Amino acid sequence: MKYPLNLTLFLLLVIACRPVDTFTLSGHLQGLKAGDTLRFSTYTLPFYDPISADTFVVTDDHTMQISIPTHHTTYGHLQYAPLNGKELNNNSAEIIARPGDNIEIHGRVDYLKCAGLKGGLYDNPAVTRYLNMVREMDSLETFYERKIACFSESGQNDSAISYIEKFQHMKRPKAFKEMRDSLTNLADNEYAAYLYLRLTHRKTPEELQERLNRFSPATRESYLGKTLEAMLPILTNISEGNKPKDFTLTDKNGNSVSLSDYRGKYLLLFYYGVCGGVFQTDPHLTDIYHEYHDKGLEMLGICRDGDIAAAYPQLLESPKVQRLLDHPYPTVYLTDGQNAYIEKELYLYATPTVMLIDPEGTTLIRGSHEEKAIREILSENL
């Protein structure tokens, strides 16, 4: 006579066979108090679009243990907010974890950015050595930032300037660069894929393909390996010498603007927002537009910040901001939902970004501060 499998045993087997869909983050953080809040926010790579945010109230002083839902390797930031007091700026720990990982964190809540990590991908000796150097530099960087903020708020401008100068003269040591480059370009693990993914805005599709070829099948099949491979068509679309596919956007006045509208003319795309680099390059690009517009140059602005006047009313008296508002060429707002897709399609990673496209639709230049190269091409052809 056959008996049915014990129900309890059956359920245990089912549970054991199910894929783990969380990772655990636990550890000891000096300064952590019961009632404080920890928030773990996840983001896409390499675009850093927010995915989710989980908030946890601390129950015990100095210790924490939280479980984060995830179905694949996850990139996120752990942030701290005290029950009483002010939340510090730029004070989050970057964490990468896979389903089933048990990540240990140790450090101080006021230097969370510099916390140590163990478990999962962090158990790789090369990764550990690299992150130890990162923490040393982050600690000093954070110290300078805090001093600058403190002296600025108290009106001690000379002291603030002194620390600003120290901050500006910080340099990454040669050993750090060598270690980072070795991990990024030679290591065969998912952390190496993560590091390379963060640098894809500087890579050509040929360089990315060559790096993928040197990963093992296991790394290429990992979540971040697949994410990295998915960047190939994007890099191909925007690379110099290639023709980006047509797109249609809506400008700030509600007019439809397509890449194909500019066939037969040179087109200069300018991705910008309120930042120092944009303030530096913007007047030069406007001069180029005025100089060559009647000869066959068009420009299209893509503003990361949307309507700058509405987003930054406190800056409207700045001549630099006014120049951004007075562009003599069409502008589209990335904040307009129907335009949002272009951020990924053209890999608009940072401001400023410029692309010069020739009358046949081929990208000639892509970069940030490329005014000299743009002038050289236009002076030869227009």
C-alpha positions as CSV (number, residue, x, y, z in Angstrom):
1,M,0.0,0.0,0.0
2,K,1.4,3.4,-1.0
3,Y,1.0,6.4,1.4
4,P,0.9,10.0,0.4
5,L,4.0,12.1,1.0
6,N,3.9,13.8,4.3
7,L,2.4,17.2,3.7
8,T,4.8,19.0,6.0
9,L,7.8,17.4,4.3
10,F,6.3,18.3,0.9
11,L,5.9,22.0,1.9
12,L,9.5,22.1,3.2
13,L,10.8,20.7,-0.1
14,V,8.8,23.3,-2.0
15,I,10.1,26.1,0.1
16,A,13.7,24.9,-0.2
17,C,13.4,24.7,-4.0
18,R,12.0,28.2,-4.5
19,P,14.5,30.8,-5.5
20,V,15.5,33.2,-2.7
21,D,14.0,36.6,-3.5
22,T,15.6,38.7,-0.7
23,F,19.0,39.7,0.6
24,T,19.8,40.5,4.2
25,L,21.7,43.6,5.3
26,S,22.9,43.6,8.9
27,G,25.6,44.9,11.1
28,H,26.9,47.4,13.7
29,L,26.7,51.2,13.1
30,Q,28.0,53.5,15.7
31,G,25.5,56.3,16.6
32,L,22.5,54.3,15.4
33,K,19.6,54.7,17.9
34,A,16.3,53.0,18.4
35,G,13.7,55.1,16.6
36,D,16.1,56.3,13.9
37,T,15.2,55.4,10.3
38,L,17.1,53.5,7.6
39,R,16.0,53.8,4.0
40,F,17.2,51.5,1.2
41,S,16.5,52.8,-2.3
42,T,17.2,50.8,-5.4
43,Y,18.2,52.2,-8.9
44,T,18.7,51.0,-12.4
45,L,22.2,50.8,-13.8
46,P,23.7,52.7,-15.6
47,F,20.9,55.3,-15.7
48,Y,20.2,55.5,-12.0
49,D,16.5,55.6,-12.4
50,P,14.7,55.0,-9.0
51,I,13.0,51.7,-8.7
52,S,11.9,51.3,-5.1
53,A,12.5,52.5,-1.6
54,D,12.0,50.5,1.6
55,T,12.0,52.3,5.0
56,F,12.8,50.6,8.3
57,V,12.6,51.9,11.9
58,V,15.5,50.9,14.0
59,T,14.6,48.9,17.1
60,D,18.0,48.5,18.8
61,D,20.8,50.9,19.4
62,H,23.9,50.4,17.2
63,T,22.6,47.3,15.4
64,M,20.5,46.7,12.3
65,Q,19.1,43.8,10.3
66,I,16.8,44.3,7.4
67,S,15.7,42.1,4.4
68,I,15.4,43.7,1.0
69,P,13.2,42.2,-1.7
70,T,15.1,41.4,-4.9
71,H,14.8,39.0,-7.9
72,H,18.2,39.8,-9.3
73,T,21.4,41.6,-8.5
74,T,20.4,44.9,-7.0
75,Y,22.2,48.3,-6.8
76,G,21.0,50.6,-4.0
77,H,21.8,53.2,-1.4
78,L,21.4,52.9,2.3
79,Q,20.5,56.2,3.9
80,Y,20.2,57.2,7.6
81,A,17.8,59.7,9.2
82,P,18.0,60.3,12.9
83,L,14.8,60.4,15.0
84,N,16.0,63.8,16.4
85,G,18.3,66.0,14.3
86,K,19.2,66.8,10.7
87,E,19.8,64.2,8.0
88,L,23.3,64.7,6.5
89,N,23.8,65.3,2.8
90,N,25.8,62.9,0.6
91,N,25.8,60.3,3.3
92,S,24.6,57.0,1.9
93,A,26.3,53.6,1.5
94,E,26.3,52.1,-2.0
95,I,25.4,48.4,-1.9
96,I,25.3,45.7,-4.5
97,A,23.7,42.4,-3.5
98,R,22.3,39.3,-5.1
99,P,19.3,37.3,-4.0
100,G,20.3,35.2,-1.0
101,D,23.3,37.4,-0.1
102,N,24.0,38.2,3.6
103,I,25.7,41.6,3.6
104,E,27.4,42.9,6.7
105,I,27.9,46.6,7.2
106,H,30.0,48.3,9.9
107,G,31.0,51.9,10.5
108,R,29.4,55.1,11.7
109,V,26.1,56.6,10.8
110,D,27.6,60.1,10.2
111,Y,30.1,58.5,7.8
112,L,27.8,55.9,6.3
113,K,29.3,56.6,2.8
114,C,32.5,55.2,4.2
115,A,31.1,52.0,5.9
116,G,32.8,48.7,5.4
117,L,31.0,45.8,3.7
118,K,31.4,42.0,3.8
119,G,29.5,39.1,2.2
120,G,28.4,38.4,-1.3
121,L,30.5,40.1,-4.0
122,Y,32.4,41.9,-1.2
123,D,34.2,38.7,-0.2
124,N,36.4,38.8,-3.3
125,P,39.9,39.8,-2.0
126,A,40.5,42.2,-4.9
127,V,37.2,43.9,-4.4
128,T,38.0,44.2,-0.7
129,R,41.4,45.9,-1.3
130,Y,39.8,48.3,-3.9
131,L,37.0,49.3,-1.6
132,N,39.4,49.8,1.4
133,M,41.2,52.5,-0.7
134,V,37.8,54.0,-1.8
135,R,36.8,54.3,1.9
136,E,40.0,56.1,2.8
137,M,39.5,58.7,0.1
138,D,35.8,59.0,0.8
139,S,36.5,59.6,4.5
140,L,38.8,62.5,3.7
141,E,36.5,63.9,1.1
142,T,33.5,63.7,3.5
143,F,35.6,65.4,6.2
144,Y,36.4,68.3,3.9
145,E,32.8,68.6,2.8
146,R,31.6,68.8,6.4
147,K,34.2,71.4,7.2
148,I,33.3,73.5,4.2
149,A,29.6,73.4,5.1
150,C,30.2,74.2,8.8
151,F,32.5,77.2,8.1
152,S,30.2,78.5,5.4
153,E,27.1,78.4,7.6
154,S,29.0,80.2,10.4
155,G,30.3,82.9,8.1
156,Q,34.0,81.8,8.5
157,N,34.7,82.3,4.8
158,D,38.5,82.2,5.0
159,S,38.4,78.8,6.7
160,A,35.8,77.6,4.2
161,I,38.0,78.7,1.3
162,S,40.9,76.9,2.8
163,Y,39.1,73.6,2.9
164,I,37.6,74.2,-0.6
165,E,41.2,74.4,-1.9
166,K,42.2,71.2,-0.1
167,F,39.2,69.5,-1.5
168,Q,39.9,70.7,-5.0
169,H,43.5,69.5,-4.8
170,M,42.6,66.0,-3.8
171,K,44.0,63.4,-6.2
172,R,43.4,59.7,-6.6
173,P,46.7,57.9,-5.9
174,K,48.3,55.9,-8.8
175,A,47.8,52.7,-6.9
176,F,44.1,53.3,-6.7
177,K,43.8,53.9,-10.4
178,E,45.8,50.8,-11.2
179,M,43.6,48.7,-8.9
180,R,40.4,50.1,-10.3
181,D,41.5,49.6,-13.9
182,S,42.6,46.1,-13.1
183,L,39.2,45.2,-11.6
184,T,37.3,47.0,-14.3
185,N,39.2,45.7,-17.3
186,L,40.7,42.3,-16.3
187,A,38.7,40.7,-13.4
188,D,36.1,38.1,-14.2
189,N,33.2,38.5,-11.8
190,E,29.9,40.5,-11.5
191,Y,31.5,43.3,-9.6
192,A,33.8,43.9,-12.5
193,A,30.7,44.0,-14.8
194,Y,29.3,46.6,-12.4
195,L,32.4,48.8,-12.5
196,Y,32.5,48.6,-16.3
197,L,28.8,49.4,-16.5
198,R,29.4,52.6,-14.6
199,L,32.0,53.6,-17.3
200,T,30.1,52.7,-20.4
201,H,29.5,56.4,-21.2
202,R,33.2,56.6,-22.0
203,K,33.3,53.5,-24.1
204,T,32.8,52.6,-27.7
205,P,30.7,49.6,-28.8
206,E,33.9,47.9,-30.0
207,E,35.6,48.4,-26.5
208,L,32.5,47.0,-24.8
209,Q,32.3,44.0,-27.1
210,E,35.9,43.2,-26.5
211,R,35.4,43.4,-22.7
212,L,32.4,41.1,-22.9
213,N,34.4,38.6,-24.9
214,R,36.8,38.3,-22.0
215,F,34.2,37.6,-19.4
216,S,33.4,33.9,-18.7
217,P,30.0,32.6,-19.7
218,A,28.9,32.7,-16.0
219,T,29.7,36.4,-15.7
220,R,28.1,37.3,-19.0
221,E,25.0,35.4,-17.9
222,S,24.8,37.2,-14.6
223,Y,22.3,40.0,-14.2
224,L,24.8,42.8,-14.5
225,G,26.6,40.9,-17.3
226,K,23.4,40.9,-19.3
227,T,22.7,44.5,-18.4
228,L,26.2,45.4,-19.7
229,E,25.5,43.5,-23.0
230,A,22.2,45.4,-23.4
231,M,24.3,48.6,-23.7
232,L,25.8,47.5,-27.0
233,P,23.0,48.7,-29.3
234,I,22.8,52.0,-27.3
235,L,26.5,52.7,-27.7
236,T,26.3,51.7,-31.4
237,N,23.4,54.2,-31.9
238,I,25.4,57.2,-30.5
239,S,28.9,56.4,-31.5
240,E,30.9,58.7,-33.8
241,G,30.8,57.5,-37.4
242,N,27.3,55.9,-37.0
243,K,23.9,57.2,-37.8
244,P,21.6,57.5,-34.8
245,K,18.1,56.2,-35.5
246,D,15.3,58.7,-36.0
247,F,13.4,60.1,-33.0
248,T,10.5,62.4,-32.4
249,L,10.3,64.8,-29.4
250,T,7.9,67.6,-28.3
251,D,9.5,71.0,-27.7
252,K,8.6,73.4,-24.9
253,N,6.1,75.1,-27.2
254,G,4.3,71.8,-28.0
255,N,5.8,71.4,-31.5
256,S,6.9,68.1,-32.8
257,V,10.7,67.8,-33.5
258,S,12.3,64.8,-35.3
259,L,15.9,64.1,-36.1
260,S,14.9,63.5,-39.7
261,D,13.7,67.1,-39.9
262,Y,17.3,68.2,-40.0
263,R,18.6,66.1,-42.9
264,G,20.6,68.2,-45.2
265,K,21.9,70.4,-42.4
266,Y,24.4,70.1,-39.7
267,L,22.7,69.6,-36.3
268,L,24.2,70.3,-32.9
269,L,22.4,68.5,-30.0
270,F,23.0,70.1,-26.7
271,Y,22.0,68.3,-23.5
272,Y,22.2,70.7,-20.6
273,G,21.0,71.6,-17.1
274,V,21.9,73.9,-14.3
275,C,25.5,73.1,-13.6
276,G,29.0,74.6,-13.7
277,G,30.1,72.7,-16.8
278,V,27.1,73.9,-18.7
279,F,27.6,77.5,-17.7
280,Q,31.2,77.2,-19.1
281,T,30.3,75.7,-22.5
282,D,26.9,77.3,-23.1
283,P,28.0,80.8,-24.3
284,H,30.5,79.2,-26.7
285,L,27.8,77.0,-28.3
286,T,25.5,80.0,-28.6
287,D,28.3,81.9,-30.4
288,I,28.8,78.9,-32.8
289,Y,25.0,78.8,-33.5
290,H,24.9,82.5,-34.4
291,E,28.0,82.3,-36.5
292,Y,27.0,79.2,-38.6
293,H,23.2,79.2,-38.4
294,D,22.7,81.1,-41.7
295,K,25.3,78.8,-43.3
296,G,23.4,75.6,-42.5
297,L,23.7,74.8,-38.8
298,E,20.7,74.0,-36.6
299,M,20.7,73.4,-32.8
300,L,18.4,71.4,-30.6
301,G,18.5,71.8,-26.8
302,I,17.5,69.0,-24.5
303,C,17.1,70.4,-21.0
304,R,17.5,67.9,-18.1
305,D,15.8,70.2,-15.6
306,G,12.7,71.0,-17.7
307,D,11.5,74.6,-17.2
308,I,14.5,76.1,-15.5
309,A,12.6,79.3,-14.5
310,A,10.1,77.2,-12.6
311,A,12.6,74.7,-11.2
312,Y,15.1,77.3,-10.0
313,P,13.3,80.6,-9.3
314,Q,16.0,81.6,-6.8
315,L,18.5,81.7,-9.7
316,L,16.7,83.9,-12.2
317,E,18.8,86.9,-11.5
318,S,22.0,85.0,-12.5
319,P,23.2,86.0,-16.0
320,K,24.4,82.5,-16.6
321,V,20.9,81.1,-15.9
322,Q,19.3,83.8,-18.1
323,R,21.4,82.7,-21.0
324,L,20.0,79.2,-20.7
325,L,16.5,80.7,-20.8
326,D,17.2,82.8,-23.9
327,H,18.5,80.1,-26.2
328,P,17.7,81.1,-29.8
329,Y,17.0,77.5,-30.9
330,P,14.3,74.9,-30.1
331,T,14.4,73.3,-26.7
332,V,12.8,70.1,-25.4
333,Y,12.3,69.2,-21.8
334,L,13.4,65.8,-20.6
335,T,10.9,66.2,-17.7
336,D,8.1,65.9,-20.3
337,G,7.1,62.3,-20.1
338,Q,6.8,61.8,-23.8
339,N,10.4,62.9,-24.2
340,A,11.8,60.8,-21.3
341,Y,12.8,57.9,-23.6
342,I,15.5,59.9,-25.3
343,E,17.7,59.9,-22.2
344,K,18.4,56.2,-22.7
345,E,18.2,56.2,-26.5
346,L,21.0,58.8,-26.8
347,Y,22.6,57.8,-23.5
348,L,22.4,61.3,-22.0
349,Y,24.5,60.4,-19.0
350,A,25.8,63.8,-17.8
351,T,25.5,67.5,-18.6
352,P,26.9,69.0,-20.7
353,T,26.7,66.5,-23.6
354,V,27.0,67.6,-27.3
355,M,26.5,65.7,-30.5
356,L,27.3,67.1,-33.9
357,I,25.5,65.3,-36.7
358,D,26.3,65.9,-40.4
359,P,23.7,66.5,-43.2
360,E,23.6,62.8,-44.0
361,G,22.7,61.9,-40.4
362,T,26.1,60.6,-39.2
363,T,27.5,61.6,-35.8
364,L,30.8,63.4,-36.2
365,I,31.4,64.5,-32.6
366,R,30.1,63.3,-29.2
367,G,31.5,64.6,-25.9
368,S,31.2,67.4,-23.4
369,H,33.4,70.4,-24.0
370,E,34.0,70.0,-27.8
371,E,33.7,73.6,-29.0
372,K,37.1,73.7,-30.7
373,A,36.5,70.5,-32.6
374,I,33.0,71.6,-33.6
375,R,34.3,74.9,-34.9
376,E,37.0,73.1,-36.9
377,I,34.5,70.9,-38.7
378,L,32.0,73.7,-39.4
379,S,34.7,76.1,-40.6
380,E,35.8,73.5,-43.1
381,N,32.4,72.5,-44.4
382,L,30.2,75.6,-44.1
